Amino acid sequence: MSCKVTIPYSANINDILEMGRREATAYNCQFSGDTSSGAFNVSALGGVFNGTYIVYEKVIEILFSNKPFFIPCSLIETFLRSHVK
């Protein structure tokens, strides 16, 4: 099941991506990309999350091409918004 999450940001995009890389390492996530776009794949919460992201001016668009069906997009969005400033 796919979902799209759009998150505004005000911090430096390099800092945000560095935080993402650190978190990815902590959760054994595959993460590749730069300040314009990238991809991720992680097994967590009993399922697989994978997708891509695109960085626009002050907005990050994350498209989950796969996520556990029992985890709603709204919960994912709330979690991500709490970590991206």
C-alpha positions as CSV (number, residue, x, y, z in Angstrom):
1,M,0.0,0.0,0.0
2,S,1.4,3.4,-0.9
3,C,1.1,6.8,0.6
4,K,2.6,10.3,0.1
5,V,3.7,12.5,2.9
6,T,4.7,16.2,2.3
7,I,6.7,17.7,5.1
8,P,7.8,21.4,5.3
9,Y,11.2,22.1,6.7
10,S,13.1,25.2,7.8
11,A,16.4,23.7,8.9
12,N,19.4,23.3,6.6
13,I,18.6,20.4,4.2
14,N,22.1,19.0,4.6
15,D,21.5,18.7,8.4
16,I,18.1,17.0,7.9
17,L,19.6,14.4,5.5
18,E,22.6,13.8,7.9
19,M,20.1,13.2,10.7
20,G,18.2,10.8,8.3
21,R,21.4,8.9,7.5
22,R,22.2,8.5,11.2
23,E,18.7,7.2,12.0
24,A,18.9,4.9,9.0
25,T,22.1,3.4,10.3
26,A,20.6,2.9,13.7
27,Y,17.7,0.9,12.2
28,N,19.7,-1.0,9.6
29,C,18.0,0.9,6.8
30,Q,19.2,1.2,3.3
31,F,19.3,4.9,2.4
32,S,20.7,6.5,-0.7
33,G,20.4,10.0,-2.0
34,D,21.3,13.6,-1.8
35,T,19.8,17.0,-1.2
36,S,17.5,16.7,-4.3
37,S,16.2,13.1,-4.2
38,G,16.8,9.6,-2.9
39,A,15.4,6.2,-1.9
40,F,15.1,4.1,1.3
41,N,14.2,0.6,2.4
42,V,13.8,-0.5,6.0
43,S,12.2,-3.4,7.9
44,A,10.5,-2.2,11.1
45,L,7.4,-2.7,13.1
46,G,6.9,-6.1,11.6
47,G,6.9,-4.9,8.0
48,V,8.8,-3.3,5.2
49,F,8.8,0.4,4.4
50,N,10.3,1.5,1.1
51,G,10.1,4.4,-1.2
52,T,11.6,7.6,-2.5
53,Y,11.9,11.3,-1.6
54,I,12.2,14.5,-3.5
55,V,13.3,17.8,-2.0
56,Y,11.7,21.0,-3.1
57,E,12.3,24.4,-1.7
58,K,11.3,24.1,1.9
59,V,9.2,20.9,1.4
60,I,10.2,17.2,1.3
61,E,7.9,14.9,-0.5
62,I,8.1,11.3,0.6
63,L,6.4,8.6,-1.4
64,F,6.1,5.2,0.3
65,S,5.7,2.6,-2.4
66,N,5.3,-0.1,0.3
67,K,4.4,0.1,4.0
68,P,2.6,-2.3,6.4
69,F,-1.1,-2.1,5.7
70,F,-2.0,-1.7,9.4
71,I,0.1,1.5,9.8
72,P,-1.9,4.5,8.4
73,C,-0.2,7.3,6.5
74,S,-1.4,9.8,9.1
75,L,0.7,8.0,11.8
76,I,3.7,8.0,9.5
77,E,3.2,11.7,8.7
78,T,2.9,12.6,12.4
79,F,6.1,10.7,13.2
80,L,8.1,12.3,10.4
81,R,6.8,15.8,11.2
82,S,8.0,15.4,14.8
83,H,11.5,14.7,13.5
84,V,11.9,17.2,10.7
85,K,12.1,20.9,11.6
